[in-house]
Amino acid sequence: MTITLANGSTVTVDLSGTTTYHNETTGSSTDVKTGSAVTVQIDTSTLAGASASPGASGGQTLTAKDVLITTP
C-alpha cells in the first residue's frame, strides 16, 4: 500500500500475511479500495531491522500490523 502524506511525500507499507484489517467488524485486504481513508498501525517490531533504502514508490517502506478502514 502506498500512502500519500499531507506534505505530498509517500510511504510504502508492506501488507504482510500477519496484517489485520477491519471496519467495525473484521475485514480483509480486499476491503481496501483506492481512495479509501485508512488508519495504519505500523509493526514497530520490524523497525529495528529496517533498511533506509526506498521502496518502489521512492519513499520508506514500513510493515503494517493493522489497517482500520475509516471510509469505504
C-alpha positions as CSV (number, residue, x, y, z in Angstrom):
1,M,0.0,0.0,0.0
2,T,1.4,3.4,-0.9
3,I,0.2,6.3,1.3
4,T,0.4,9.9,0.3
5,L,1.1,12.1,3.3
6,A,-0.2,15.6,3.8
7,N,3.1,17.1,2.7
8,G,2.9,15.2,-0.7
9,S,5.6,12.6,0.1
10,T,4.8,8.9,0.0
11,V,5.4,6.0,2.3
12,T,5.1,2.3,1.2
13,V,3.5,0.0,3.8
14,D,4.1,-3.8,3.4
15,L,0.8,-5.6,3.9
16,S,2.3,-8.9,5.2
17,G,0.4,-12.0,6.0
18,T,0.1,-11.0,9.6
19,T,-1.6,-7.6,8.8
20,T,-5.2,-7.5,10.2
21,Y,-8.0,-5.5,8.6
22,H,-11.3,-4.3,10.0
23,N,-14.1,-1.8,9.7
24,E,-16.3,-2.0,12.7
25,T,-16.0,-5.8,12.2
26,T,-13.2,-8.0,10.9
27,G,-12.3,-7.3,7.2
28,S,-9.8,-8.4,4.6
29,S,-7.3,-6.8,2.3
30,T,-9.9,-6.8,-0.5
31,D,-12.0,-4.3,1.6
32,V,-9.3,-1.6,1.0
33,K,-10.0,0.3,-2.2
34,T,-8.1,3.0,-4.0
35,G,-9.2,6.3,-2.4
36,S,-10.3,4.7,0.9
37,A,-9.3,6.5,4.1
38,V,-7.4,4.2,6.4
39,T,-5.6,4.3,9.7
40,V,-2.5,2.1,9.6
41,Q,-0.8,0.8,12.8
42,I,2.8,0.1,12.0
43,D,4.5,-3.1,13.2
44,T,7.3,-1.5,15.3
45,S,9.0,-4.8,15.9
46,T,10.2,-4.6,12.3
47,L,11.7,-1.1,12.6
48,A,15.0,-2.2,14.2
49,G,15.9,-4.3,11.2
50,A,14.5,-1.9,8.6
51,S,16.8,-0.5,6.0
52,A,16.9,3.1,4.9
53,S,16.6,2.1,1.2
54,P,13.5,3.4,-0.5
55,G,10.6,1.3,-1.6
56,A,9.0,1.0,-5.0
57,S,7.3,4.4,-4.6
58,G,10.6,6.1,-3.7
59,G,9.7,6.5,-0.1
60,Q,10.4,4.5,3.0
61,T,8.9,1.0,3.3
62,L,7.2,0.1,6.6
63,T,5.2,-3.0,7.7
64,A,1.6,-2.7,8.7
65,K,0.3,-4.5,11.8
66,D,-3.3,-3.4,11.5
67,V,-5.4,-1.4,8.9
68,L,-8.6,0.3,10.0
69,I,-10.8,1.3,7.1
70,T,-12.4,4.6,8.0
71,T,-14.2,5.2,4.8
72,P,-15.1,2.6,2.2
